[in-house]
Amino acid sequence: MSSKTESTLIKSSRLAVAVIGGYLFTNGFIGAFGAGLHYFGMIKSDAMLLALISGFLIYLVVIIWVISTRCFIFTSCLILGSSIIMIYSAQQLV
């Protein structure tokens, strides 16, 4: 492969992990955060609304972090692993 093809492949994989991994991470965060707030006594609709509003900021931060990091493999494993953990914990709290 030429260096231009490798560079394009790396950029596209970073973008794919940023968008898809960011979505999964945000999905897990919203579920876990909303369920956690409801568990600690907040009204369920208010808890989910607060989690959804904070989800926009989380999604933005994750995308910027994945694209700008130097260690792409570690970051992508961290994002995907924590997404799985948060989605599982949100299902257990509900």
C-alpha positions, 0 to 999 in steps of 0.5 A: 500500500502507498502511504497516501492509502494508509493515511486515508485508511487511518483517517477513515477508521478514526472517523468511524470509531469516533462516530460509532464509538461515540454513539455507543459511549453516549448511549451507555452514558445516557442509560447509566446516568439516567438510571443512576439518577433515578436510583438515587431519588430523582424523578425518572423523567427529570433524570432522563432529561438531564442525562439526554442534555448532558449526552450532547456534550459527552458525544462532542467530547468523545468525538474530539478526543478520539480524533485528536489522540495519539494512541488510537488503538488504546482509545478505541478499546477504551471507548468500546469497552466502557460503552459495553460496561455502561450499557450493561450497568444501565440494563441492570439498574432499570 
